[in-house]
Amino acid sequence: DPGADASLCGMAATGASGTNAVRYGTMRPNVLNLRVVLPDGRLLHTAGPGRQPRKRAAGYDLTSLFVGSEGTLGFLTQATLRLHPLPEATAATIASFPSVGAAVACTVQVLQAAVPVARIGECQGPEVSWEVQVPVVELSTASSHPEFLDEVMADACSRFSGMGLPAEATLLLELHGSRHSLAEQQQQTEEIVRQNGGSGLAWAEGLEEREQLWSMRHNAWYAALALRPGCQGYSTDICVPISRLPDVVVETKKDLQASGITGPMVGHVGDGNFHCILVFNSQDPEEAQRVHAFTQRLGRRALAAGGTCTGEHGVGLGKRALLQEELGQEGLDTLRSIKAALDPHNLMNPGKVL
């Protein structure tokens, strides 16, 4: 589910995810081979020229090394990717909940009930040439994709898109599968939603109706910025084990409220990942400092819960200190050794990640 300015190699370089990642995987498992221009000008095919095996045990996994490297090890110019078959049937719905805790708890229960998750965000990068492999994955019986919006984000998206939804914690769910399995999963999902106090459930099976629902979510960034016209937006994310997700979301919500920060929450909660879109006045040093302090607390909250300081957005400049806390000194030294071996003159995206 790439963003408007996304490119395949840009998505690979950032280890991107999206609304479909829970069911179909992030970029990492979907990249079979990469063509990379190394810092010294040599051309590397990470799985060998022209090769696209479904699995391999031949040496180090160079493809995974470059996926998510954020441009620090080489320039990606071509990607060989897996393809997934289109589902036989698709249905989407939206439900409102009395609290963020109830909405996220519903997500966890949907997953525990073996309704596998299918769809989820943003990516961008340079234009590239590319090639793709033939489809190599099996059809599942059914899959679902839950997307979470807190009441602030739901209200902002509703007003921005003109959909007239209640200002309550909201889940968007999409199911993929065969027509027979889809009917069973819809019934099971409805029961779990009701058990968690959800309301307003109505299924959209037509393409136009489903696209209208998801366009609201895809405009979340612009909807958030509209909350404070003229201010700057900063999006940060974390990812935690599903079992810890409800507690971490609730704690983060309390932190936002106590900090007085405008920060609607939205997340691909089916894989434990969520975002805070922080809207602030960049000309106000005190407010900017509060935003920075919040992002550090959020990252450390994720680490304390056994998660990661970033599930999608990457380390870049802002999370280098958190990366050291996450990996430890030995892990960071290993990354630096790899960087020094491939880019001894620090030519590629200097200052990022390390």
Secondary structure in CASP SS format (residue, H / E / C, confidence):
PFRMAT SS
TARGET T0000
AUTHOR 0000-0000-0000
METHOD secondary structure of the structure
MODEL  1
D C 1.00
P C 1.00
G C 1.00
A C 1.00
D C 1.00
A C 1.00
S C 1.00
L H 1.00
C H 1.00
G H 1.00
M H 1.00
A H 1.00
A H 1.00
T C 1.00
G C 1.00
A C 1.00
S C 1.00
G C 1.00
T C 1.00
N C 1.00
A H 1.00
V H 1.00
R H 1.00
Y H 1.00
G C 1.00
T C 1.00
M H 1.00
R H 1.00
P H 1.00
N H 1.00
V E 1.00
L E 1.00
N E 1.00
L E 1.00
R E 1.00
V E 1.00
V E 1.00
L C 1.00
P C 1.00
D C 1.00
G C 1.00
R C 1.00
L E 1.00
L E 1.00
H E 1.00
T C 1.00
A C 1.00
G C 1.00
P C 1.00
G C 1.00
R C 1.00
Q C 1.00
P C 1.00
R C 1.00
K C 1.00
R C 1.00
A C 1.00
A C 1.00
G C 1.00
Y C 1.00
D C 1.00
L H 1.00
T H 1.00
S H 1.00
L H 1.00
F H 1.00
V C 1.00
G C 1.00
S C 1.00
E C 1.00
G C 1.00
T C 1.00
L C 1.00
G C 1.00
F E 1.00
L E 1.00
T E 1.00
Q E 1.00
A E 1.00
T E 1.00
L E 1.00
R E 1.00
L E 1.00
H C 1.00
P C 1.00
L C 1.00
P C 1.00
E C 1.00
A E 1.00
T E 1.00
A E 1.00
A E 1.00
T E 1.00
I E 1.00
A E 1.00
S E 1.00
F E 1.00
P C 1.00
S C 1.00
V H 1.00
G H 1.00
A H 1.00
A H 1.00
V H 1.00
A H 1.00
C H 1.00
T H 1.00
V H 1.00
Q H 1.00
V H 1.00
L H 1.00
Q H 1.00
A C 1.00
A C 1.00
V C 1.00
P C 1.00
V E 1.00
A C 1.00
R C 1.00
I C 1.00
G C 1.00
E C 1.00
C C 1.00
Q C 1.00
G C 1.00
P C 1.00
E C 1.00
V C 1.00
S C 1.00
W C 1.00
E E 1.00
V E 1.00
Q E 1.00
V E 1.00
P E 1.00
V C 1.00
V C 1.00
E C 1.00
L C 1.00
S C 1.00
T C 1.00
A E 1.00
S E 1.00
S E 1.00
H E 1.00
P E 1.00
E E 1.00
F E 1.00
L E 1.00
D C 1.00
E H 1.00
V H 1.00
M H 1.00
A H 1.00
D H 1.00
A H 1.00
C H 1.00
S H 1.00
R H 1.00
F H 1.00
S H 1.00
G C 1.00
M C 1.00
G C 1.00
L C 1.00
P C 1.00
A C 1.00
E C 1.00
A E 1.00
T E 1.00
L E 1.00
L E 1.00
L E 1.00
E E 1.00
L E 1.00
H E 1.00
G E 1.00
S C 1.00
R H 1.00
H H 1.00
S H 1.00
L H 1.00
A H 1.00
E H 1.00
Q H 1.00
Q H 1.00
Q H 1.00
Q H 1.00
T H 1.00
E H 1.00
E H 1.00
I H 1.00
V H 1.00
R H 1.00
Q H 1.00
N C 1.00
G C 1.00
G C 1.00
S E 1.00
G C 1.00
L C 1.00
A C 1.00
W E 1.00
A E 1.00
E C 1.00
G C 1.00
L H 1.00
E H 1.00
E H 1.00
R H 1.00
E H 1.00
Q H 1.00
L H 1.00
W H 1.00
S H 1.00
M H 1.00
R H 1.00
H H 1.00
N C 1.00
A H 1.00
W H 1.00
Y H 1.00
A H 1.00
A H 1.00
L H 1.00
A C 1.00
L C 1.00
R C 1.00
P C 1.00
G C 1.00
C C 1.00
Q E 1.00
G E 1.00
Y E 1.00
S E 1.00
T E 1.00
D E 1.00
I E 1.00
C E 1.00
V C 1.00
P C 1.00
I H 1.00
S H 1.00
R H 1.00
L H 1.00
P H 1.00
D H 1.00
V H 1.00
V H 1.00
V H 1.00
E H 1.00
T H 1.00
K H 1.00
K H 1.00
D H 1.00
L H 1.00
Q H 1.00
A H 1.00
S H 1.00
G C 1.00
I C 1.00
T E 1.00
G C 1.00
P C 1.00
M E 1.00
V E 1.00
G E 1.00
H E 1.00
V H 1.00
G H 1.00
D H 1.00
G C 1.00
N E 1.00
F E 1.00
H E 1.00
C E 1.00
I E 1.00
L E 1.00
V E 1.00
F E 1.00
N C 1.00
S C 1.00
Q C 1.00
D C 1.00
P H 1.00
E H 1.00
E H 1.00
A H 1.00
Q H 1.00
R H 1.00
V H 1.00
H H 1.00
A H 1.00
F H 1.00
T H 1.00
Q H 1.00
R H 1.00
L H 1.00
G H 1.00
R H 1.00
R H 1.00
A H 1.00
L H 1.00
A H 1.00
A C 1.00
G C 1.00
G C 1.00
T E 1.00
C C 1.00
T C 1.00
G C 1.00
E C 1.00
H C 1.00
G C 1.00
V C 1.00
G C 1.00
L C 1.00
G C 1.00
K C 1.00
R H 1.00
A H 1.00
L H 1.00
L H 1.00
Q H 1.00
E H 1.00
E H 1.00
L H 1.00
G H 1.00
Q H 1.00
E H 1.00
G H 1.00
L H 1.00
D H 1.00
T H 1.00
L H 1.00
R H 1.00
S H 1.00
I H 1.00
K H 1.00
A H 1.00
A H 1.00
L H 1.00
D C 1.00
P C 1.00
H C 1.00
N C 1.00
L C 1.00
M C 1.00
N C 1.00
P C 1.00
G C 1.00
K C 1.00
V C 1.00
L C 1.00
END
